[in-house]
Amino acid sequence: MVTRRAGKTVRVTGLHGRTVDVKFFDDGSIRFRLNEAGPMVIRYAFLPGKGQNVIVELTPMSSSPWAQG
């Protein structure tokens, strides 16, 4: 059985009413959920060393209703 970890969730509303839930945990980890946004692919991920900025860019796949083109 999976135990749910306690954390603080913040909801961000962006363009077209799409939302992202960002959950911050006591151990420093972060999880984000893009609500009704799939399918997506990781286009870019910059995961440097300690104390640096982390950047993750997701983009809709061509079959997604959010894809441009």
Secondary structure, 3 states (H helix, E strand, C coil): CCCCCCEEEEEEECHHHCEEEEEEECCCCEEEEECCCCCEEEEEEECCCCCCCCEEEEEECCCCCCCCC
